[in-house]
Amino acid sequence: MQDQLKIIANPNPIQVQLANFMKIIEPVYLTLDKQFRFRCNYQEEKVSDVVILASMLLRIDLRDASEAHFHQMMLASGIQLPERSRYNRRCRKLIPVERYIRFRLLMKYKRPALYEIIDSAPITLVSARRSQEAKVLRPIANKGFNATKQLYFYGFKLHVVLNDQGFPLNWEISTASTDDRKVAEELLLTAPNNQVLADGGYLSQPLKERLFKLYHINLWTPLRKNMAHHKRVNSSLLKNLRRHIETFFNNLNIVGHFEHPGIRTLSGLNARLESMFLWMTINTHRHLLDGKSGLSIT
């Protein structure tokens, strides 16, 4: 018997990835209130919440932009999931749970930061030339201008606060026409740090004074050349430090396709974004453990 050929089956890589995400999520999920975990008819569900949550992260990890294709691939890999419409509804219902897990992991992973970075990026639903006839989320979305890319777009703005280790601390979406300065104060209160770096879109002396007076937050932005004391601010240093959030947005768009999400509901957009930021939190921690930078995850 010992001389017979032994065949060891290789595990399905997708199943291995799913199991790895489940190991991270499940301990935090078990800290949820029992009223949610043992809700009405929970025993009749053939697929647990942990599997659904892990599959949402796996979709981001595989960079699959199509929800239908991802669902078919999971079934073909031998992973049991609910029917697609039912799967979509459960993903939407688990958005608060994803937010809770991300917050708990963030409290566990992050260390005291020297500074934070705030910036925004466009979420384009349709091209600018079709913005007048667009019907996707018309009561909520509108037309705006992206100064970085010098283009008009129809959709939303994604506002993010990032610390110097690469962890996304908080995020918020607004209409495309919303001024960045209107969102800054509310966003920074949930991720307080004494030093915050921003670009010229947040340039406002009243905002700087209010943040410092009420919350002791120093908002650092480049100054225009015609402004007093503009030489006291090292704009080159600010740009070098802020470039990390540009890399962050680029990497986030590569894995999550958030700039052109192809969604038609606000809940679908929230589910995509929550999955992306939870995935980013987990992988930033992995990079830091390996001695790599958490600011350049691909």
Number of C-alpha atoms within 10 A of each C-alpha: 5 5 5 6 7 8 6 6 6 6 8 10 10 17 15 11 16 21 17 13 20 19 12 15 20 16 12 15 19 11 11 13 10 9 8 10 14 10 10 9 7 13 10 8 9 10 15 13 18 20 19 21 23 22 26 24 26 23 23 23 18 13 15 15 19 11 13 12 10 18 21 13 13 17 12 10 13 11 16 14 18 16 9 13 10 10 14 17 13 15 22 16 12 17 19 13 18 22 15 16 20 24 16 14 17 18 11 10 15 17 12 9 13 12 17 27 26 24 22 24 20 25 24 22 24 18 15 17 11 11 18 12 9 17 13 19 14 13 7 12 22 21 19 21 17 15 10 9 9 8 10 19 24 27 28 23 27 20 19 22 26 24 25 20 20 27 25 25 23 18 20 16 19 21 18 25 18 16 14 20 13 12 16 22 16 11 18 22 13 12 15 16 20 15 15 20 22 23 19 13 15 22 18 13 10 9 16 18 15 14 19 14 11 8 15 15 20 18 25 20 21 22 19 13 9 7 8 9 10 13 12 9 13 13 17 10 10 16 15 9 16 20 12 20 25 15 15 22 17 19 17 21 16 15 20 24 20 24 20 16 18 17 14 12 10 14 15 17 18 16 20 24 23 21 27 22 23 24 23 26 22 19 18 23 22 16 16 15 11 9 9 13 16 22 22 16 18 12
